[in-house]
Amino acid sequence: MKILLVDDDLKNSMLLKRFIEADEKGYEVIYANNGIIGLEYYREYRPDLILLDINMPEMNGFELAQEIRKTDKRVIIFFLTDRTEKVDRLHGFSLKGNDYIPKPFYPEELMAKINERFESLLLKQEVEYKIGETLFSPNLSSVTFLGETHTLSVRQTEILQLLASNKGNLVERDYILEQVWGDASYSNSLALNVQITYLRRLLSDPSISIISLKKKGYILKDES
């Protein structure tokens, strides 16, 4: 799981980064010291969760969240801030922030919130799928064929689960984009093309194929 930390307080951010990365879950933390760089890193790394300060130069946390939410309704956003007025909290939630955590806070409390959020996502993925001779385990983000296991990214897992749960049927392109990215924008459409290419490479079972219907969507076929 990738976490993007955007905060102009370098010293405390480095302490928090080390604390999170020391967790047994093995989170990767990418750090940006302002909103402009934070937006660049969001687009480059596509994190699963963003820890976002509000008071930053050039682009503040509210502005960054607003920009991200134009194309991505699903990434988790936690605001970390010393702005605790009711109007600020309401504004944060109006931007579809998932949590609003006042500073100072206990790092252990933040970790508990992060772990709970990711665990709730994984609980939704407990079912396993047998596709041809391949075992797809969404909770492990993995596919296994003839004893060889490949690990999937979070978005690859979500895409394959949509296809597997509708095996043999068309899953509309816009539906996948809305479910996985939260928005059917052009940039997300290009990202979907890339992820489908990766999935085809990872699914080495010859009885499985992902059929593309131009401008319509995809069908997961099992010819076993």
Summary of the structure (lengths in Angstrom):
residues: 224
radius of gyration: 19.1
end to end distance: 33.3
largest distance: 59.7
contacts: 684
relative contact order: 0.11
helix: 42%
strand: 24%
